[in-house]
Amino acid sequence: MTITYEWRGDFENAALNALHADGFGHPVGRTDWRDRLLRHSLGWVCAWEHGALIGFVNVAWDGGAHAFVLDTVVARHRRGNGVGAALVARAAEEARAAHCSWLHVDFEEHLRGFYFDACGFRPTEAGLIAL
């Protein structure tokens, strides 16, 4: 398995919509990811295998010290092989290079082991308002 990771990788919206649907278990959407990312993100990491997009993570930010991991997704057939952790590690590396001091993530309970154990996040006090 040869997987390459690319910061701010060039992807097709259709490929990311298909990956997102596969990873999150919903119908394929028509999101204009390219426009969204260019407007709101510090960057993103794409994972490629044989030219196919098999992983993705978005790194949104506040323009200063805080970056945020969003939309971490790995194709179902590649889960459990370290792809997700490698995506997040590259995201952290690039956020650090952009002089961010903090990398935040929120997640559903079933992903606790992934983010804390595999990726090295630590628990913090935080708040959330559902809108």
C-alpha positions, -999 to 999 in steps of 0.1 A, spaced: 0 0 0 17 32 -12 -1 63 0 10 98 -5 -1 128 16 -4 162 0 -9 196 17 -34 217 -2 -37 189 -27 -55 194 -60 -87 174 -59 -120 173 -79 -152 182 -60 -168 150 -72 -140 129 -57 -142 146 -24 -180 144 -23 -178 107 -31 -152 101 -4 -172 121 21 -204 101 13 -184 68 17 -168 78 49 -198 94 66 -224 71 52 -247 95 34 -257 101 -2 -232 118 -25 -236 155 -23 -227 184 -45 -207 205 -22 -183 230 -38 -154 219 -15 -128 239 -35 -146 272 -29 -154 264 7 -118 255 15 -103 285 -3 -125 309 16 -123 293 51 -93 271 55 -56 274 63 -53 242 42 -62 206 39 -45 173 35 -54 148 8 -43 111 9 -38 94 -25 -34 58 -35 -29 50 -72 -44 84 -81 -76 79 -61 -85 102 -32 -87 79 -1 -84 104 27 -89 140 36 -88 164 65 -97 201 65 -77 226 87 -99 257 93 -84 285 113 -91 319 129 -63 336 110 -41 336 141 -32 311 168 -60 286 165 -65 259 138 -94 234 138 -95 198 124 -127 192 104 -141 166 81 -115 139 88 -125 111 65 -108 79 52 -123 56 26 -139 26 43 -116 1 26 -85 19 40 -95 24 76 -74 9 104 -42 13 85 -30 46 100 -42 68 71 -64 90 94 -36 95 119 -12 104 92 -36 129 78 -40 146 112 -2 145 118 4 163 85 -23 188 94 -7 195 127 27 199 111 14 224 86 -6 243 113 26 245 133 45 258 103 19 285 99 26 296 134 -6 283 150 -3 276 187 -33 253 191 -50 226 170 -86 219 181 -109 191 173 -143 180 184 -157 146 176 -184 120 184 -177 97 214 -169 66 192 -139 86 178 -124 93 212 -97 66 209 -87 77 174 -82 114 184 -67 108 218 -47 76 213 -38 76 176 -35 114 171 -22 126 204 -50 151 213 -57 156 250 -89 163 267 -97 199 276 -126 219 290 -147 232 261 -182 245 255 -207 240 226 -240 255 217 -261 235 192 -276 259 167 
